[in-house]
Amino acid sequence: MAEDLKMVLLIGSAPDAVQAKDWDLSLFAQRVAINNAWQITPDWDYLVYPEDFAPERLPPTPLKPSQQRIAAAEFVPQQNSFGGFVYAGGTMAFTAGYWALGALKPDLMAFFGCDMVYGAALGESSHFYGQGTPDPLRVDVTLQSLEAKSARFMALALANDCAVVNLSELPESRLLFPRVARRDLTTPDLCQQLMQAQRALIDPAAVARALQAEHDLGYMVASGRYWEHTDEFDKVKLSDIDHLWLKALRTA
């Protein structure tokens, strides 16, 4: 693998995310924690969190010189540059992903603890810190298909010369990204192989149709507070766009 290859890790709050505390994270150029995931490892570089994140759940200050908190003022402009929250999906895994894609410009982005599946067994923890609110499963017009939103992210990452993978070993995931074992990230030419695979997987003509449908519908909330305008959004039309994104994956 080329020494100048830039890999970025995004860590979510799923129960299995705690495995990352035992990893050698020096493999990654930057480590991005989402919401509470900063508690898993001290070796994070960026913490991305929403406006309603409880202040008492933020990491104590002062932070390390290498660490930075990323709030709405930083991630909303990046999100808007990729089409805005309505089309990207209003949940932090995708928000953090788009921020990292635009701000960090990685060659490869690896997601872990972001599968957005929640155990139904009584007493089973939904997050590594215990029971939490399954944000991606809330009733939200932008989250009708998490799979479609992941397909969109992978397509836009490809357009920005970034391969996307899921490091999860769980049997189920709402992310449609290719699965890769962490140990394989050191494989020579892996990123090039993944990019070739993603080019084969994603239909550029279908991506163009989906992006054109988004443009024609024109749902952009520059403030990022899309929930203040949900009465202006047509749920069926957004679902139709989701279907276009799913069709952009040749194996979907």
FENZIVEN-V381403 format. One record per helix or strand. SS is the DSSP state (helix for helix, strand for strand). FROM is the first residue (numbers start at 1). LEN is the number of residues. If there is no record, write none. Layout:
ss;from;len
SS;FROM;LEN
SS;FROM;LEN
//
This chain:
ss;from;len
strand;7;5
helix;15;8
helix;25;3
strand;30;5
helix;35;5
strand;46;3
helix;55;3
strand;68;3
helix;72;10
helix;85;4
helix;92;12
strand;108;5
strand;127;1
strand;130;1
helix;135;3
helix;141;3
helix;146;14
strand;163;4
strand;178;2
helix;182;5
helix;190;12
strand;202;1
helix;204;14
helix;226;7
helix;235;13
strand;249;1
//
